[in-house]
C-alpha cells in the first residue's frame, strides 16, 4: 500500500471455518506431537496453542473470524456433511491434509477429483472456495462459496464466507445480503453481526452498523477490529467522544491494527486535532508496512510451501506484529520441514517466549491466508 494512500486500509479479516469434516480421533492421537522440541519445557500457554495448532496441521485448516488477541468463540455452523461415497470422502480427507500444510495445488487436485465424482457436494465446493481464497482468486472463491450455499442453504458458514469474499471484491450490498442470510441461520453468533456491520459501514449506514456492533460486543465478541469499526461508525455519526473511546479500546487490544490508526486519524482530523492526527497517520503507515511484509511472505509461501526459511520469516514477522499465537503454526511447519535446523530451534524459542509474555493470546488462527 502506498504511503500516500487515502482510502481505508485492508481489513485483517479471517475466514469462518472452512473444511470441517475431519476425523477428530485421528487428530487427537497426534495432537501434541510437535508441541515442544525433545528435552525442552514449555509454558502452559505454549502447550495449549501448540497442541491446538498441531491438531490443525495434522487434520484440517480452521479459520475463525476473531482478533489475534481476542477470545475463542465457537465456530459458526459448518457445511453440513451429506451422504457421500468412500472415494469422495477419501479425497476430501486428503485435501484437508494438503490444506493444513499449505499445499494448495495438491488440495485443489483432490477437490477437483471429488467434484467430478460429486458435483453437488457442498463441502467439496466449500473446500474449493477456501483454496481459491488462499490463492487470491476472489472471483473464483465467490463462485465456489455461492455454490456451497446453494447446495447447503442451512450453512451459516457458507453465507458468511461468501459475504467476506464479496467484501474483498468491493460488493458491499451483496455482502450485506449474504451476511443477513447467515444471521438468519445463526442469530446468536456475534461475529456475523460484526460482518454485517462491516458491510453497512461501506454502504454509508453507520447507525445500523453501530447498533449491530454494540449488540455483538455485548454478546461477548472480542477483538480490536469490531472496536475500530464501532469507532468509525460513531465518528460518522458525529459522536467524537464515543468514537475515540472505541478507538482507545481497539488500540488496547491490538496496538498494531492499521485500521484503528487510520480511522482514529480521520476522527482527530475532523475535530481539529491535526498534530495528533498526523502522528496517527504515521503509526498507520508503519503498521501497514509491517502487514505488507507479512502478506509478501505469505504470498511467497503460496508458491513455495516447503520453504522452511519462509515459514521462519513468517513466524518472526508475526511475533513482531504482536500476534505470537499465529506464529506458532509457522514455526511448527518449519520444524516439520527442517527438524534438525538450529535456526528453527532459535525461532521456536523466540515464539515460545513471546507467547508466554502475551497477556491474552486468544485463539490460534493458522489460516495461512495471504490476507493478514
C-alpha positions as CSV (number, residue, x, y, z in Angstrom):
1,X,0.0,0.0,0.0
2,X,1.4,3.4,-0.9
3,X,2.4,5.8,1.8
4,X,0.1,8.5,0.4
5,X,-2.9,6.1,0.1
6,X,-6.0,7.9,1.2
7,X,-8.6,5.2,1.2
8,X,-9.4,2.8,4.1
9,X,-6.8,0.2,4.8
10,X,-7.2,-3.5,4.2
11,X,-9.1,-5.3,7.0
12,X,-7.5,-8.2,8.8
13,X,-10.4,-10.5,8.1
14,X,-10.1,-14.1,8.9
15,X,-12.4,-16.6,7.3
16,X,-15.0,-18.7,9.0
17,X,-14.4,-22.3,9.5
18,X,-13.6,-23.8,6.1
19,X,-13.3,-27.6,5.8
20,X,-14.7,-29.1,8.9
21,X,-15.4,-32.7,8.1
22,X,-12.4,-34.3,9.9
23,X,-11.7,-37.4,11.9
24,X,-11.1,-35.9,15.3
25,X,-10.0,-39.1,16.9
26,X,-7.1,-39.4,14.4
27,X,-6.2,-35.8,15.2
28,X,-6.2,-36.2,19.0
29,X,-3.9,-39.2,18.8
30,X,-1.1,-37.0,17.3
31,X,-2.2,-33.6,18.7
32,X,0.9,-32.9,20.8
33,X,3.5,-34.4,18.5
34,X,5.1,-31.1,17.8
35,X,4.2,-29.2,20.9
36,X,7.8,-28.7,22.0
37,X,11.2,-30.0,21.0
38,X,12.5,-33.0,22.9
39,X,14.0,-32.1,26.3
40,X,12.6,-28.6,26.4
41,X,10.0,-27.4,28.8
42,X,7.1,-25.3,27.6
43,X,4.8,-22.8,29.2
44,X,1.2,-23.9,29.7
45,X,0.0,-21.3,27.2
46,X,2.5,-22.5,24.6
47,X,1.5,-26.1,25.1
48,X,-2.2,-25.2,24.7
49,X,-1.6,-23.3,21.5
50,X,1.0,-25.7,20.0
51,X,-1.2,-28.7,20.7
52,X,-4.2,-27.0,19.1
53,X,-2.1,-26.0,16.1
54,X,-0.6,-29.5,15.8
55,X,-4.2,-30.8,15.6
56,X,-4.9,-28.4,12.8
57,X,-1.7,-29.2,10.9
58,X,-2.5,-32.8,11.1
59,X,-6.1,-32.7,10.0
60,X,-7.7,-29.5,8.8
61,X,-7.2,-25.8,8.3
62,X,-9.6,-24.0,10.5
63,X,-10.1,-20.2,10.4
64,X,-12.1,-18.1,12.8
65,X,-13.2,-14.6,12.5
66,X,-11.6,-13.4,15.7
67,X,-9.0,-10.8,16.5
68,X,-5.5,-12.3,17.2
69,X,-5.8,-11.1,20.8
70,X,-9.5,-11.9,21.1
71,X,-11.2,-14.9,22.7
72,X,-12.2,-18.2,21.1
73,X,-15.9,-18.2,20.4
74,X,-17.4,-21.3,18.9
75,X,-17.3,-21.6,15.1
76,X,-20.4,-20.9,13.0
77,X,-22.3,-23.8,11.6
78,X,-20.2,-26.0,9.4
79,X,-21.1,-27.0,5.9
80,X,-23.3,-29.9,6.8
81,X,-21.9,-33.3,5.7
82,X,-24.1,-35.2,3.3
83,X,-24.0,-38.9,2.4
84,X,-21.1,-39.4,0.1
85,X,-19.2,-42.3,-1.4
86,X,-16.0,-43.5,0.1
87,X,-14.0,-42.3,-2.9
88,X,-15.3,-38.7,-2.4
89,X,-14.6,-38.8,1.4
90,X,-11.1,-40.1,0.9
91,X,-10.4,-37.2,-1.5
92,X,-11.9,-34.7,1.0
93,X,-9.7,-36.1,3.8
94,X,-6.5,-35.8,1.6
95,X,-7.5,-32.3,0.6
96,X,-7.8,-31.3,4.2
97,X,-4.3,-32.7,4.9
98,X,-2.9,-30.7,2.0
99,X,-4.7,-27.5,3.0
100,X,-3.3,-27.8,6.5
101,X,0.2,-28.0,5.0
102,X,-0.4,-25.1,2.6
103,X,-0.2,-27.5,-0.4
104,X,-2.8,-25.7,-2.4
105,X,-2.1,-27.3,-5.8
106,X,-2.4,-30.8,-4.3
107,X,-5.5,-29.8,-2.4
108,X,-7.1,-28.3,-5.5
109,X,-6.4,-31.5,-7.4
110,X,-8.0,-33.7,-4.8
111,X,-11.1,-31.5,-4.6
112,X,-11.4,-31.3,-8.4
113,X,-11.4,-35.1,-8.5
114,X,-14.0,-35.1,-5.7
115,X,-16.2,-32.6,-7.6
116,X,-16.1,-34.8,-10.7
117,X,-17.5,-37.6,-8.6
118,X,-19.9,-35.5,-6.6
119,X,-20.6,-32.1,-8.3
120,X,-23.3,-31.1,-5.8
121,X,-21.4,-31.8,-2.6
122,X,-21.4,-28.6,-0.5
123,X,-18.2,-29.5,1.4
124,X,-16.3,-30.0,-1.9
125,X,-17.5,-26.6,-3.1
126,X,-16.5,-25.1,0.2
127,X,-13.1,-26.5,0.0
128,X,-12.5,-25.3,-3.5
129,X,-13.6,-21.8,-2.3
130,X,-11.1,-22.0,0.5
131,X,-8.3,-22.9,-1.9
132,X,-9.3,-20.1,-4.3
133,X,-9.4,-17.6,-1.4
134,X,-5.9,-18.6,-0.2
135,X,-4.7,-18.3,-3.8
136,X,-6.1,-14.7,-4.1
137,X,-8.6,-15.8,-6.7
138,X,-11.5,-13.9,-5.2
139,X,-14.0,-14.2,-8.1
140,X,-13.4,-18.0,-8.2
141,X,-13.8,-18.2,-4.5
142,X,-17.1,-16.3,-4.7
143,X,-18.4,-18.9,-7.2
144,X,-17.5,-21.8,-5.1
145,X,-18.8,-20.4,-1.8
146,X,-22.0,-19.4,-3.6
147,X,-22.4,-23.0,-4.9
148,X,-21.8,-24.3,-1.4
149,X,-24.5,-22.1,-0.1
150,X,-26.9,-23.3,-2.8
151,X,-26.1,-26.9,-2.1
152,X,-26.5,-26.4,1.7
153,X,-28.7,-23.4,2.3
154,X,-28.7,-24.1,6.1
155,X,-25.0,-23.4,6.4
156,X,-24.3,-20.1,8.0
157,X,-20.6,-20.5,7.3
158,X,-21.1,-20.8,3.6
159,X,-23.1,-17.5,3.5
160,X,-20.6,-15.9,5.9
161,X,-17.6,-16.7,3.7
162,X,-19.5,-15.6,0.7
163,X,-20.0,-12.3,2.4
164,X,-16.3,-12.0,3.2
165,X,-15.3,-12.6,-0.4
166,X,-17.9,-10.1,-1.7
167,X,-16.4,-7.5,0.7
168,X,-13.0,-8.3,-0.7
169,X,-14.4,-7.6,-4.2
170,X,-15.9,-4.3,-3.1
171,X,-19.5,-5.5,-3.4
172,X,-21.0,-4.2,-0.2
173,X,-24.7,-4.7,-0.9
174,X,-24.4,-8.3,-1.9
175,X,-22.1,-8.9,1.0
176,X,-24.7,-7.4,3.3
177,X,-27.4,-9.7,1.8
178,X,-25.2,-12.8,2.4
179,X,-24.4,-11.7,5.9
180,X,-28.1,-11.1,6.6
181,X,-28.8,-14.6,5.5
182,X,-26.0,-16.0,7.7
183,X,-27.5,-14.2,10.7
184,X,-30.9,-15.6,10.0
185,X,-29.4,-19.1,10.2
186,X,-27.3,-18.4,13.3
187,X,-28.8,-15.4,15.1
188,X,-26.7,-15.9,18.3
189,X,-23.3,-15.7,16.6
190,X,-21.9,-12.2,17.3
191,X,-19.3,-12.4,14.5
192,X,-22.0,-12.5,11.9
193,X,-23.4,-9.2,13.2
194,X,-20.0,-7.7,13.0
195,X,-19.7,-8.9,9.5
196,X,-23.0,-7.3,8.5
197,X,-21.9,-4.1,10.3
198,X,-18.8,-4.0,8.1
199,X,-20.9,-4.2,5.0
200,X,-23.3,-1.5,6.3
201,X,-20.4,0.8,7.0
202,X,-19.3,0.6,3.4
203,X,-22.9,1.3,2.4
204,X,-22.9,4.5,4.4
205,X,-25.3,3.2,7.1
206,X,-23.3,3.9,10.3
207,X,-26.3,4.0,12.7
208,X,-27.3,0.4,11.8
209,X,-23.7,-0.7,11.9
210,X,-23.1,0.8,15.3
211,X,-26.2,-0.9,16.7
212,X,-25.1,-4.2,15.4
213,X,-21.6,-3.8,16.7
214,X,-22.9,-2.8,20.1
215,X,-25.0,-6.0,20.1
216,X,-22.1,-8.1,19.1
217,X,-19.8,-6.7,21.7
218,X,-22.5,-7.1,24.4
219,X,-22.8,-10.7,23.3
220,X,-19.1,-11.4,24.0
221,X,-17.4,-10.6,20.8
222,X,-13.8,-9.6,21.4
223,X,-11.1,-8.1,19.2
224,X,-9.7,-4.8,18.0
225,X,-11.4,-4.9,14.7
226,X,-15.0,-4.6,15.8
227,X,-14.0,-1.8,18.2
228,X,-12.3,0.0,15.4
229,X,-15.3,-0.3,13.2
230,X,-17.5,0.9,16.1
231,X,-15.3,3.9,16.4
232,X,-15.6,4.6,12.7
233,X,-19.4,4.3,12.9
234,X,-19.6,6.7,15.9
235,X,-17.3,9.1,14.2
236,X,-19.5,9.2,11.1
237,X,-22.5,9.9,13.4
238,X,-20.6,12.9,14.9
239,X,-20.1,11.2,18.3
240,X,-16.5,12.1,18.7
241,X,-16.0,11.1,22.3
242,X,-17.6,7.7,21.8
243,X,-15.6,7.2,18.7
244,X,-12.3,8.0,20.4
245,X,-13.3,5.7,23.3
246,X,-13.8,2.8,20.9
247,X,-10.5,3.5,19.2
248,X,-8.7,3.5,22.5
249,X,-10.2,0.1,23.4
250,X,-9.1,-1.2,19.9
251,X,-5.6,0.1,20.5
252,X,-5.5,-1.5,23.9
253,X,-6.4,-4.9,22.4
254,X,-4.2,-4.6,19.4
255,X,-1.8,-1.6,19.1
256,X,-0.7,-2.5,15.6
257,X,-4.0,-2.9,13.8
258,X,-3.7,-0.4,10.8
259,X,-7.5,0.0,10.6
260,X,-7.6,1.6,14.0
261,X,-4.8,4.1,13.4
262,X,-6.3,5.1,10.0
263,X,-9.9,5.8,11.3
264,X,-8.6,7.4,14.5
265,X,-6.5,9.8,12.4
266,X,-9.6,10.7,10.4
267,X,-11.6,11.3,13.6
268,X,-8.9,13.5,15.1
269,X,-8.5,15.5,11.9
270,X,-12.2,16.1,11.7
271,X,-12.3,17.6,15.2
272,X,-9.3,19.8,14.6
273,X,-6.6,17.9,16.5
274,X,-4.3,17.9,13.5
275,X,-1.0,17.1,15.2
276,X,-2.4,14.0,16.9
277,X,-4.0,13.1,13.5
278,X,-0.6,13.3,11.8
279,X,1.0,11.1,14.4
280,X,-1.8,8.5,14.0
281,X,-1.3,8.6,10.2
282,X,2.4,7.9,10.7
283,X,1.6,5.0,13.0
284,X,-0.9,3.7,10.4
285,X,1.8,3.7,7.7
286,X,4.2,1.9,9.9
287,X,1.7,-0.8,10.9
288,X,0.5,-1.1,7.3
289,X,4.1,-1.6,6.1
290,X,4.5,-4.4,8.6
291,X,1.3,-6.0,7.4
292,X,2.5,-5.7,3.8
293,X,5.7,-7.6,4.7
294,X,3.6,-10.4,6.2
295,X,1.5,-10.5,3.1
296,X,4.6,-10.7,0.9
297,X,5.9,-13.7,2.8
298,X,2.6,-15.5,2.8
299,X,2.3,-14.9,-0.9
300,X,5.7,-16.4,-1.4
301,X,4.6,-19.5,0.6
302,X,1.7,-19.9,-1.8
303,X,4.3,-20.7,-4.4
304,X,6.9,-22.4,-2.2
305,X,5.0,-24.1,0.7
306,X,8.0,-26.3,1.6
307,X,10.5,-23.5,2.2
308,X,11.3,-23.6,5.9
309,X,13.1,-20.3,5.8
310,X,10.0,-18.6,4.6
311,X,8.0,-20.2,7.4
312,X,10.6,-18.9,9.9
313,X,10.4,-15.4,8.5
314,X,6.6,-15.5,8.8
315,X,6.9,-16.6,12.4
316,X,9.3,-13.8,13.2
317,X,7.1,-11.2,11.5
318,X,4.1,-12.4,13.4
319,X,5.9,-12.0,16.6
320,X,6.9,-8.5,15.6
321,X,3.3,-7.9,14.6
322,X,2.3,-8.8,18.2
323,X,0.4,-11.9,17.3
324,X,2.7,-14.7,18.5
325,X,-0.2,-17.2,18.7
326,X,-0.4,-17.0,14.9
327,X,3.4,-17.5,14.7
328,X,3.0,-21.0,16.3
329,X,1.8,-22.7,13.2
330,X,4.5,-21.2,11.1
331,X,7.3,-22.4,13.4
332,X,5.8,-25.9,13.8
333,X,5.6,-26.1,10.0
334,X,9.3,-25.2,9.8
335,X,10.0,-27.9,12.3
336,X,8.2,-30.4,10.2
337,X,10.3,-29.4,7.2
338,X,13.7,-29.0,8.9
339,X,13.6,-30.7,12.3
340,X,17.3,-30.5,13.0
341,X,17.9,-27.0,11.9
342,X,19.5,-24.8,14.6
343,X,17.7,-21.7,13.3
344,X,14.4,-23.4,13.6
345,X,15.1,-24.1,17.3
346,X,16.1,-20.5,17.9
347,X,12.9,-19.2,16.3
348,X,10.9,-21.8,18.2
349,X,12.3,-20.4,21.5
350,X,11.6,-16.8,20.3
351,X,7.9,-17.7,19.6
352,X,7.6,-19.6,22.9
353,X,8.9,-16.6,24.9
354,X,6.5,-14.2,23.0
355,X,3.5,-16.5,23.6
356,X,4.4,-16.8,27.3
357,X,4.7,-13.0,27.6
358,X,1.4,-12.2,25.8
359,X,-1.3,-11.5,28.4
360,X,-4.2,-12.6,26.3
361,X,-3.2,-14.8,23.4
362,X,-6.7,-15.8,22.4
363,X,-7.3,-18.5,19.8
364,X,-4.6,-19.5,17.4
365,X,-5.7,-18.9,13.9
366,X,-3.5,-20.8,11.5
367,X,-5.3,-19.8,8.4
368,X,-2.3,-19.5,6.1
369,X,-4.1,-16.9,4.0
370,X,-2.3,-14.1,2.2
371,X,-4.8,-11.7,4.0
372,X,-3.2,-11.0,7.3
